[in-house]
Amino acid sequence: MSSTRTRGNRLRAAWVICGLTVVALVIYISPVYVQPPNQATGRRLLIKHNDFTQNKRVPNDGSEAQKVTGRSWNDPDLDLLHMEINEFLPNFKNPCWYENIYSPDIYQENGYAILSKHIRKSMVKLIQVWEYRLSKSVPARRLRCLPYFLIIGQPKCGSTDLYSKIAMHPDVVTPPIKELHWWTRNRQGKNSKDKILFQHYVDMFDEAALEIESHTIDTKEGRWDLHPLITGEGSVSTLWDNVNWWHLPENSNNSLLEPKYTNADYVHHVLPDVHLIVIMRDPTDRLYSDYLYFHKKSKSPVLFHSLAEHAVGVFRNCTKLYGIRSCVYNASVISQAKMRLHIGIYSIYLRDWLKVFARDQILFLRLEDYAEDKVSTLRRVYKFLKLGPIDDKRETVIRETPDVNKRKPVLKALGNMLPKTRRMLNKFYSVYNQQLATLLDDNRFLWNS
């Protein structure tokens, strides 16, 4: 019996690695995007490439713009605002609930299998667990968990290192990879096809759920054992990536120039008590780091200046016609800018999140402070997450652990951006930094402005 089960496990492992039905990953930005409706006509317009690059006003009658029909993705799987949420178990600190399973083959259609070997390895291990439990009882119980915390932003602001250090706390367990990008790209798929379903996102926390389930402490009341462990993920697209907002039925009104509902609303509906962490840095420095990391063609400070000047021009032209919120959520503008200038306009995105989440549910951090004193910053994070303090030995380990995702030497060799580029970008971001400092009542977020 044991050898048969072992052979079965091996066959299942090979099947998981080689034969899982996978979902194509959504591409970050497609070549053509639909502009929100023209204010006068209410029709959706496909903006020509040079409209914002050449400061060309879109005619009110739409005569010089190609008209296209706005398409709504009428897919019940995308309708998060009406999705029924499971009641979370009161003796778990992390949001969790139980479900029955009748077969160990529960990851066949999970699109995350393509992402990394760590996910596939986790699935192999989990299948063996479910096989064992089903050999004892049918159905078997599976603990399902969602994140207790989310690092929602921002890219190139130290989130990978921060996440790795949070995971060093003994009461934190993590999914196989840091960034699942489900709330933004992967739940929608490409053109609403090849999407990753909600249950497949929850699958990513199955291994963490096993750890959460197995750790208990006695409560003073003695009524039940408390499960104190928590899990979380760090998809830093969650704060800002809403480019497909107008496809979603709740935003498909043709009179909308900007989204009525954003990722903040979807997260809040599913996880109203979630703890959110946002780490930011001087947006000028963030953009240069973003350019060095993501730009695939030849790179140099001179080329960066040219691209930054172009992007600033695109956004300045857009704001002559529309409000800044319309521009940062406008996929045409983002595509035309050719670099991710909009990600550094933190105040616009954070306003949307603060509309639906209480101020004490969001922890705002600066990379500059984290880089200067990681242990002090992590103490703030642990306190925010209601975790106990760490001992001196673990603090020493954190201090001595090398930084994760540091800039590579070949990119460091390119040097700093040009002084004139920094002046231009500081000027562009200054008004939004001021808005951010006012919003958070903290002048540290003015940075160089």
C-alpha positions in Angstrom: 0.0 0.0 0.0 2.8 2.4 0.9 4.8 1.7 -2.2 1.6 2.2 -4.3 1.0 5.5 -2.7 4.6 6.6 -3.2 4.4 5.7 -6.9 1.1 7.6 -7.1 2.7 10.6 -5.4 5.6 10.7 -7.8 3.2 10.4 -10.8 1.1 13.3 -9.4 4.3 15.4 -8.8 5.4 14.9 -12.4 1.9 15.7 -13.6 1.7 18.9 -11.6 5.1 20.1 -12.8 4.6 19.2 -16.5 0.9 19.0 -17.1 -1.0 21.6 -15.2 -3.5 23.6 -17.2 -2.0 27.1 -17.1 -3.3 30.6 -17.6 -1.4 33.0 -19.7 -0.1 35.9 -17.7 -1.5 39.2 -18.5 0.8 41.6 -20.3 1.5 44.8 -18.4 0.4 47.2 -21.1 -1.0 46.3 -24.5 -0.1 48.4 -27.5 -3.6 50.0 -28.0 -5.8 51.4 -25.2 -9.2 52.9 -25.2 -9.5 56.5 -24.0 -12.3 57.3 -21.5 -15.4 58.9 -23.1 -15.2 62.3 -24.7 -16.8 64.8 -22.3 -19.1 66.3 -24.9 -20.3 63.2 -26.8 -20.0 60.5 -24.1 -18.5 58.2 -26.7 -15.4 56.2 -26.1 -12.5 57.4 -28.2 -9.3 55.7 -29.3 -6.9 58.6 -28.9 -4.3 58.9 -31.6 -0.8 58.5 -30.5 0.2 62.1 -31.0 -2.8 63.7 -29.2 -0.9 64.2 -25.9 2.6 64.1 -27.2 1.9 67.1 -29.5 -0.5 68.8 -27.2 -3.4 68.3 -29.7 -6.8 68.9 -28.2 -9.4 66.1 -28.9 -12.2 67.7 -30.8 -15.5 67.8 -28.9 -17.5 66.4 -31.7 -15.1 63.4 -32.0 -14.6 64.1 -35.8 -10.8 63.5 -35.7 -10.8 60.7 -33.2 -11.6 57.1 -34.1 -14.8 56.0 -32.4 -14.9 52.6 -30.8 -17.6 50.8 -28.8 -16.8 50.6 -25.1 -16.9 46.9 -24.1 -17.9 45.7 -20.7 -16.5 42.4 -19.4 -19.8 40.9 -18.2 -18.2 38.1 -16.3 -19.6 37.0 -12.9 -16.0 36.0 -11.9 -15.0 39.6 -12.1 -17.9 40.9 -10.1 -16.1 41.1 -6.8 -18.4 43.7 -5.3 -21.3 41.2 -5.3 -19.2 38.1 -4.3 -20.4 36.4 -1.2 -17.6 36.4 1.4 -17.0 33.5 3.8 -17.3 34.1 7.5 -13.9 34.1 9.0 -13.2 31.8 12.0 -13.1 33.7 15.3 -10.2 31.8 16.8 -7.8 32.6 14.0 -6.0 35.9 13.9 -5.6 35.5 10.1 -8.8 35.6 8.0 -9.5 31.8 7.4 -12.4 29.4 7.0 -12.8 25.6 6.3 -13.8 23.9 3.1 -14.4 20.3 2.3 -12.3 18.5 -0.4 -13.2 15.2 -2.1 -10.1 14.8 -4.4 -6.4 15.8 -4.0 -6.4 16.9 -7.7 -7.5 20.5 -6.8 -4.8 22.5 -8.6 -5.3 21.3 -12.2 -6.6 24.6 -13.5 -4.7 27.0 -11.3 -2.9 29.4 -13.6 -0.3 30.4 -11.0 1.5 27.1 -11.7 3.3 28.7 -14.7 4.8 31.5 -12.5 7.6 29.7 -10.7 9.1 26.4 -9.6 8.3 27.4 -6.0 4.6 27.4 -6.7 4.8 24.0 -8.5 6.9 22.6 -5.6 4.3 23.8 -3.1 1.5 22.2 -5.1 3.3 18.9 -5.1 3.7 19.0 -1.4 0.1 20.0 -0.8 -1.3 17.2 -3.0 0.5 14.7 -0.9 -1.1 16.3 2.2 -4.6 16.1 0.7 -4.0 12.5 -0.3 -3.1 11.6 3.2 -6.1 13.4 4.7 -8.5 11.8 2.2 -7.1 8.4 3.1 -8.4 9.0 6.6 -11.7 10.7 5.9 -13.8 11.7 2.9 -14.5 14.5 2.6 -11.3 16.0 4.1 -11.1 19.5 5.6 -8.9 22.2 4.1 -8.2 25.4 5.9 -8.5 28.3 3.5 -6.9 31.7 4.3 -6.6 35.1 2.8 -3.9 37.7 3.6 -3.9 39.4 6.9 -1.7 42.1 5.4 -0.9 43.4 1.9 2.1 45.5 0.8 0.2 47.4 -1.9 3.0 49.7 -3.2 5.2 50.9 -4.6 7.6 49.4 -7.2 11.3 50.1 -6.7 10.8 51.4 -3.2 12.3 48.6 -1.2 9.2 46.4 -0.9 11.0 43.2 -1.7 13.5 43.6 1.1 10.8 44.9 3.5 8.7 41.8 2.7 11.6 39.4 3.3 12.3 41.1 6.7 8.6 40.9 7.7 8.7 37.2 6.9 11.6 36.8 9.4 9.1 37.3 12.3 8.3 33.9 13.8 4.6 34.5 13.6 4.5 35.3 9.8 4.2 32.6 7.1 4.2 33.5 3.4 3.0 32.1 0.1 5.5 30.6 -2.4 6.1 34.0 -4.1 5.8 37.6 -2.9 3.8 39.1 -5.7 0.7 37.4 -7.0 -0.8 40.5 -8.7 -4.3 39.0 -8.4 -6.2 42.2 -7.4 -5.0 43.9 -10.6 -3.9 42.0 -13.6 -4.3 38.3 -13.0 -7.9 38.3 -11.9 -8.8 40.0 -15.1 -6.6 38.1 -17.5 -6.1 39.4 -21.0 -9.4 40.8 -22.4 -11.1 39.0 -19.5 -9.9 35.6 -20.9 -7.3 33.3 -19.3 -8.1 34.9 -15.9 -7.1 33.5 -12.6 -10.1 32.8 -10.4 -10.5 33.9 -6.8 -10.2 30.3 -5.5 -6.9 30.0 -7.4 -5.6 33.1 -5.6 -6.7 31.5 -2.3 -4.8 28.3 -3.3 -1.6 30.3 -3.0 -2.0 30.5 0.7 -2.7 26.8 1.2 0.8 26.0 2.4 0.7 29.0 4.8 -2.7 27.8 6.0 -1.2 24.5 7.1 1.3 26.3 9.3 -1.5 28.6 10.6 -3.6 25.6 11.4 -0.9 23.7 13.2 0.2 26.5 15.6 -2.0 27.3 18.6 -1.8 29.0 21.9 -4.1 28.7 24.9 -6.4 31.6 25.5 -7.1 33.0 29.0 -10.8 32.3 28.6 -10.0 28.6 27.8 -12.9 28.5 25.3 -10.7 27.6 22.4 -7.1 27.5 21.1 -6.1 30.6 19.3 -4.2 30.4 16.0 -1.8 33.4 16.1 0.1 33.1 12.8 -0.6 35.4 9.9 0.2 35.5 6.2 0.4 38.2 3.6 1.7 39.1 0.2 3.4 42.0 -1.5 1.9 42.8 -4.9 3.0 46.4 -5.3 0.7 46.9 -8.3 -2.3 46.8 -6.0 -2.2 50.5 -5.1 -2.2 51.9 -8.6 -2.8 49.5 -11.5 -6.3 50.1 -12.6 -5.9 50.5 -16.4 -8.8 48.1 -17.2 -11.3 49.9 -14.9 -13.6 50.9 -17.8 -14.1 47.3 -18.8 -15.7 46.3 -15.5 -19.5 46.6 -15.4 -19.6 48.8 -12.3 -17.4 51.3 -14.2 -18.8 50.9 -17.7 -21.0 54.0 -17.7 -19.9 55.8 -20.9 -20.1 59.2 -19.1 -17.2 58.2 -16.8 -13.8 59.8 -17.5 -12.2 58.0 -14.5 -13.1 55.0 -12.3 -15.9 55.1 -9.8 -14.5 51.9 -8.2 -10.8 51.0 -7.9 -8.8 48.2 -6.4 -9.3 49.8 -3.0 -13.1 49.0 -3.2 -12.5 45.4 -4.3 -10.0 44.7 -1.6 -12.2 46.3 1.0 -15.2 44.2 0.0 -13.3 41.0 0.4 -11.0 42.0 3.3 -12.5 44.9 5.2 -10.1 44.5 8.1 -6.9 43.9 6.2 -3.7 45.7 7.2 -2.2 47.6 4.3 1.4 48.8 4.0 2.7 51.3 1.5 6.3 52.1 1.1 7.3 55.0 -1.0 10.4 57.0 -1.9 11.3 60.3 -3.6 9.3 59.8 -6.8 12.2 61.2 -8.9 14.6 58.6 -7.6 11.9 55.9 -7.9 11.4 56.7 -11.6 15.1 56.4 -12.4 15.3 53.1 -10.5 12.2 51.9 -12.4 13.8 52.9 -15.7 17.1 51.1 -15.0 15.3 47.9 -13.9 12.4 47.7 -16.4 13.7 49.4 -19.5 14.8 46.7 -21.9 16.7 48.8 -24.5 20.0 50.6 -24.1 20.1 52.8 -21.0 22.0 55.9 -20.1 21.3 59.1 -18.1 21.0 61.0 -21.5 18.4 58.5 -22.8 16.6 58.7 -19.5 16.4 62.5 -19.7 14.9 62.2 -23.2 12.2 59.7 -22.1 11.4 61.6 -18.9 11.0 64.9 -20.8 8.7 63.1 -23.2 6.6 61.6 -20.3 6.3 64.9 -18.5 5.1 66.5 -21.7 2.5 63.8 -22.2 1.1 64.3 -18.7 1.2 68.1 -18.8 -0.7 68.0 -22.1 -3.3 65.6 -20.6 -3.9 67.8 -17.5 -4.7 70.7 -19.8 -7.7 68.7 -21.0 -8.6 66.5 -18.0 -8.0 66.3 -14.3 -4.9 64.5 -13.0 -7.0 61.6 -11.7 -8.3 60.9 -15.2 -4.8 61.0 -16.6 -3.2 58.6 -14.1 -6.0 56.1 -14.7 -6.0 56.6 -18.5 -4.3 53.7 -20.3 -3.8 55.7 -23.4 -1.8 58.4 -21.5 0.2 55.7 -19.7 1.0 54.0 -23.0 2.0 57.2 -24.7 4.3 58.3 -21.8 6.5 55.3 -22.5 7.7 55.2 -18.9 5.9 54.8 -15.5 5.9 58.4 -14.5 2.3 58.1 -13.1 3.4 55.6 -10.4 5.1 58.4 -8.5 1.9 60.5 -8.2 1.2 58.8 -4.9 -1.4 61.3 -3.6 -4.0 60.5 -6.3 -4.0 56.7 -5.5 -3.8 57.1 -1.8 -6.9 59.4 -1.7 -8.9 56.5 -3.3 -7.7 54.1 -0.6 -8.3 56.5 2.2 -11.9 56.9 1.0 -12.7 53.3 1.9 -10.1 52.3 4.5 -9.6 53.8 7.9 -6.4 55.8 8.4 -5.2 53.3 11.0 -5.5 50.4 8.6 -2.7 51.8 6.4 0.9 52.1 7.4 2.9 54.7 5.3 6.6 54.2 5.1 9.5 55.9 3.3 12.4 53.9 1.8 14.8 56.6 3.0 13.8 55.9 6.6 13.8 52.2 6.1 17.3 52.2 4.6 18.7 54.3 7.4 17.3 52.2 10.2 15.7 48.9 9.2 15.2 47.6 12.7 13.3 50.7 13.9 11.1 50.6 10.8 10.4 46.9 11.3 9.4 47.5 14.9 6.8 49.9 13.6 5.6 47.3 11.1 5.4 44.5 13.7 3.5 46.8 16.0 1.1 47.7 13.2 0.5 44.0 12.4 -0.1 43.4 16.1 2.9 41.0 16.3 5.0 40.6 19.4 8.5 42.1 19.6 11.5 40.2 18.3 14.4 39.3 20.5 18.0 40.7 20.3 19.3 37.7 18.4 16.7 38.1 15.6 17.3 41.8 15.4 21.0 41.0 14.9 20.1 38.6 12.1 17.9 41.2 10.4 20.7 43.8 10.6 23.2 41.4 9.1 21.0 40.0 6.4 22.0 41.4 3.0 19.5 43.6 1.2 17.2 41.9 -1.3 16.9 43.1 -4.9 19.7 45.6 -4.8 20.7 47.5 -7.9 23.1 45.4 -10.0 26.7 46.6 -10.5 26.2 47.0 -14.2 23.3 49.4 -13.6 25.2 51.3 -10.9 28.0 51.8 -13.4 25.6 53.9 -15.5 25.8 56.6 -12.9 23.2 59.1 -11.6 20.6 60.9 -13.6 21.6 64.3 -15.1 21.1 67.3 -12.8 18.8 68.9 -15.3 16.6 65.7 -15.3 16.4 65.8 -11.5 15.3 69.5 -11.6 12.7 68.8 -14.2 11.2 65.8 -12.4 11.3 67.5 -9.0 9.3 70.3 -10.4 6.8 68.0 -12.0 6.3 66.0 -8.8 6.4 68.9 -6.4 2.7 69.7 -6.4 1.8 66.0 -5.9 4.3 65.7 -3.1 2.8 68.7 -1.4 -0.7 67.0 -1.7 0.8 63.8 -0.2 2.4 65.6 2.7 -0.9 67.4 3.4 -2.9 64.2 3.0 -0.7 62.3 5.5 0.0 65.4 7.7 3.7 64.6 7.3 6.2 66.9 5.7 8.8 64.2 5.3 6.8 63.2 2.2 7.8 66.5 0.5 11.2 65.0 -0.3 13.3 67.4 -2.4 10.3 69.6 -3.2 
